[in-house]
Amino acid sequence: MKLDVFPPYAPYERSPDLPEVHNLSGGRSSAFTWLSLINGGFGKSENHYTLFENTGEEHETCYVFLKELQENTGIPITWLEYSLTDKFINDLVFSSFSYEKFKNAGYTNIGQILDVKKLRSFTFLKSPNSFWYKDGYSHPANSIKEVDFKTASRNGKPFIDLFLYKCAIRIMKDEGLLIPSVGQRWCTGDGKEKVGDRWLSLKGITEFISYKGMRYDEPDRVRKIFAKNDRQDNVIYDAPLHVLKITKIDVLIAWAAQNFDLGLINGVYTFIDALGNCLYCHLKKKIKKLYLIQQGHKSRTLAQMERLVNNYNGDTDAMARQHGTYDMLEKEAFNMREISISEVLSNEEVEISCFNCGD
């Protein structure tokens, strides 16, 4: 691996009292950030942490890319996943539930999965850490699992588990169910960022530097991340690629010089990274969603979530979003001409960036 093409970044005096954390998204910009940090000394201390929070909905090439990054640098990456606790599953999830049935549209009502009657009998109490319901039903030590390349979920389990947990909270509070949206980005907020933060807190780490993979050509995203530094003191957010003035073109040139790259499996490109790591993200442009569906990447998990939410809320259009539900998009995709990748890449629809992903 040609590490010299990644400019070193080490703006802070490295101190054993201030841990440094980089959350890898599995994308090229995030990996570029990590390699620049490594060239600046990151990874040479026990106080350096590299995390990847898996939702089980990333493309396989993302997992392969992360595996190759670890093998080529020799620096460990901690793979994390959200998971329902045994108590939650035993008390609130019916024994007939299966993730495969969920992925295959086997449920029409959340009451076929969760014990809605029991949940409605509970009094909702927010725990001191403002996220978990209470010890037992959800607890950091039992709700975050360490996995690796081989054991990481590929069937959306962490994402589905988080959805069921959040459904339980909404039912207890007698509120309508929700899935990720522009205003409710819990897929990254709860499924990635909070998972990493809680794993760190279990190690007693509450103050640290957090590096984000936002580039120089993404000023709006950088502005938002730096604004967080004005609202709290325990975490210092930094964007190395912005400081180094690295743009998308710089990232692509650097990876073109390597012996491995995102999207490559056994020397063959199996995915185009411009389409994004999380295949079915609701923030994607409509043409991307249609193209992915036509290419056989059906959004089964989110489509099932939409149906369950709409049925529970009593409004079939409740989660239609700007582009319609995924069921609507699938019908449209298969009743139109085939979309070319050049059309996808040249389309001018403004796409909302995923703030927490870092790519």
N, C-alpha and C positions, 0 to 999 in steps of 0.2 A: 504494500500500500504506500502511495506517495503522500506522506503526511506534510511534506514541505509546501504543498500548494494551499494549505489552510493557514492563514496568518495567525500568529499566536495572540492570545488575549488573556491578560492578567491585570486588570485595572486596580484591584484591591490588594493591599498588603495581606498576604495569606497568613491567617492566624488560626491556631488550633481552637480558639474560642468562638469562631464564627464559621459554622459549617457552610459548604457551598453545594447547591443542588441544581441539577439540570434534568428536566423532564423531557425525555425523548418522545416525540410523537410518532416516529417511524418514517418521517419524510426527509427529503434531502437538506432543506434549510436547517432543520433541527439537528441533523447529523453533522452538518458543516459547523454549526455553533459548537457542538461537543468536541469536535476535532480541533477547532481553534483554541478551545479551553484546555484541551490536553496538551497542545503545543505550548501553552502558557503555564503549564504546571499542574493542571487539574488532574485528579486521579492518583497523585503521588502521596496523598494523605488519607488516613482513615476517616477524615472529616469531609470527604468528597463523596457525594451520592448521585448516582445516575439511575433514574427511575423510568419505567415504561408502564403505564396503566392500560391494561388491555380491556376492551369492551366485548371482544369476541366477534366484532363486526368489521374489523380491518381486513384488507385484502391480504392473501397469503404472502405476496411479495414483500409486504411490510414486515412480516415476521422473519422472513428469510434475510432481509436487509439488516435487521437488528442483530440477528445471529451472526452475520458476517462482520458487522461492526465490532462486536465483542471479540470474535476470533482474531481479527486483524489488529486490534489495539491491545488485547490482553487485559483490558479493564472491564470488570464485571458490570453488568446491567441488571438491576433488580426489577423483575417482572411482577406486577401486582394486578389483582383482580378483586372487584367487589363480589361478595357472596352473602346470600341469606344465611342467618344462623340456624343451627339445628332446632333451636326452640321455636323460631318463626315457622320453619317448615313443618315441624311436628304438630304445632298448635293451630296454625292458620292456613296451611296449604293442603288441599285434599290429596290423599295418597295416589289418586288416579292421574295426577298431573304429570306431564312429560314435556321436556323441552322440544323434542322432535315433533310432537303433536302441535305445540305452540307454533313452531316454524312452518308447519304445514296447514295452517289455518283451521286447526281442529277445535277451536273454541269460539263460541258466539257471545258469551257473557262472562264477565269477570267472576260471577258467582259460581262458575264451573271450576274455578281455580282456587279462589280464596273463600274462606268462611266469612261471608259478608255479615251474617247475623251476629257472630261472635265479635267481629270488629266494631260493629255499631254499638255493642254493649260496653265497650271500653271508653274510659274518659281519657282524652288525649292530654298527655303531659309532656311538654318540651323538656328534654334533658339539659343539663348545664352546658353541654357543648353545642347546643342549638341545632343539632342535626339528627342524632340517633334518638329513637323513641324512648327506649329505656334498656337497661342492662338485660340481656337475655334475648329479647326480640331483635335487638340490633346493638352491637357493641364493637368498637374498633378492633379489639384483639381477635374477635371471632368473625368479623365481617370483611376482613381484608386477608386475602390469601396470597402467598408468594408462590409463583409458578415459574416455568421456564419455557424455552422454545417448544419442547416436546409436550409439556403438559398444559400449555396455554389453551384456553377455550377457542374453538373455531366455530361454534354453533350459536354465538350470541348470548351464552348463559349469563355473563356478568351484567350485560345490558338488560336482559329479561329480569334477572333478580332485582336490579335496581328499580325497574318499572313496577314489579309486584310490591316492593317495599313502599314505593311512593304512592301506589294505589291504596295500600293499607292505611297510610297516613291520611289521605284524602277522605277515605270512607269513615275513619274514626272521627274526622272533623266535620263530617256530613257535607262535604264539598264535592264538586264534579271532578272527574279524573282528568289527568293531563298527560300529554306526551311532549317531547322536546319541540320547542318552537322558537321563533326569533326572540320572544320575550322570556322564554323559559328554557334556557340552554343547560338543563341539568345533565344531559348526556356527557358533556365535558366538565361542567362545574362540579357535579356530584360523582360522576363515574370516573373522572380522571383527577382533577385538581384536589378535591377533598380526600380522595383515596390516598394520594401521595402525601398530603399534609398529615393525615391521621396515622399513616405508617411511620412518618417521622416523629410524630408526637409520642408514639409508643416507645420510641428510643430516647425520649426526653428532649427532642429537638423541636423547639418552638420559635427560635430566632435563627435566621439563616439568609444567605444570598440566593435568590432564585433567578436562574438564567432562562431567558425566553428566546426562541429562534425567529424573531421578527427582523426582517431585513430593512435596509436603508430606503428601499422603494416602497415601504409600507408605513408611511409617516403617521397615518391615523391610528393604526394598531399600536405603534410604538408610543404615541402620545397617551393612549389609554393605559398602557401598562405602567408608564412612568408616573401617571396621575395617581396610581394606587399607592405610591410611596408617600404621598402627602396625606393619606387617610389612615395610615397605621405605621407602627414603628418596629414590629417584630420581624417583618420580612422586607429585605431590600430587593427590588426587582431591577433586572438589568437586561439589556438587549445587545449583546456583543456585535452582531452583524450590523446593527444600526450604527454603532460607534465606529466600526471598521469600514463603514460605507460599502457594504457588500450588497449587491443587487441580485435579482433572479438570474441574470446572465452569468454573473460571477460564479454562482452556485452550480449552474449547468456545466460551465467550462471545467470547474474543479472535479466534478464527478465523471466527466468524460475522460479524464486522465487516469481514472482508477481501474483496477482489475475486477471490480464488482460495482454494482449500481442498483438503485431502487428499480424494481420492475423486472430485473434479470433473474431467471431461474435456469440453471444449467446452460447459460449463454444465450438464452432466448428471452426476448422481451414479452412478458405475458400480461403486462398492464401498463397503462400510460399514466404517469404520476400526476399529470395535470388534472386528472379526474378526481383526485383526492384519495387519501387512505381509507377513510370511513365511507364505504361504497354508497350508502343510502342517505347520507346527511341531508336533512331538510333544508339546509342553507344553499345547496347547489343550484346552479342555473337549471331551468326547466329542460333545456336541450340536453344537458348532461344526464339528467334522470332518464329521459326518453331513450337516449343512446345506450345507457347501461342496461336498461330493460331489454332493448332489442338485442343486445349482445349476450343475453342470458343471465344477467345479474339481477334477479328479481328481489325486490325489497320486501322479503317475506316477514321479517321481524316487525318492522315499522308498520307494514300493512295490517298485521294482526293486532298490533297495539291500537291503531286507529279504529279498527272495527270494535274492539272491546270498549274503548273510550266513548265512541259515538253511541253504542248501544246502551251503556250505563247512563250516559248523560241525556239520553232520549232525543238526540238530534243527529241525524245521519250526516249532516254537513258541518258538525261542530268542529271537526279537525280538518276541514277541506284545505286550509292554507291558501297561499296565493296561487299555487299551481294545481290545486285540487288534491284529493287523497291519492295514495299510491295505487289503490284499485282503479281510480279514474285514469291515472297516468299509464297504467299497464294496458288498459283498454285502448287508450289513444295511441300508444306506441305500436301496438299490433294492428292498428287500422290506418297506418300511414306509410309512406314510402320509407325506405331504409335511410337512416341518417349517416353521413360520413364523418369520420373523425376530424377532417379539415373544417367541416361546418361547426362542429362543437368548439374547436379551438379558436375559430374566428368570430364566433357569436359575440355580440356586444352587450348582451344583457348584464347589468351590474349584479355581481355576486357578493353576498354578505360573507365576510370573513369569519372563520371560527376563531374567536378571540383566544381561547385557552389552548388550542392545538399547537400553536407555535410554528405552523407552516401555512 
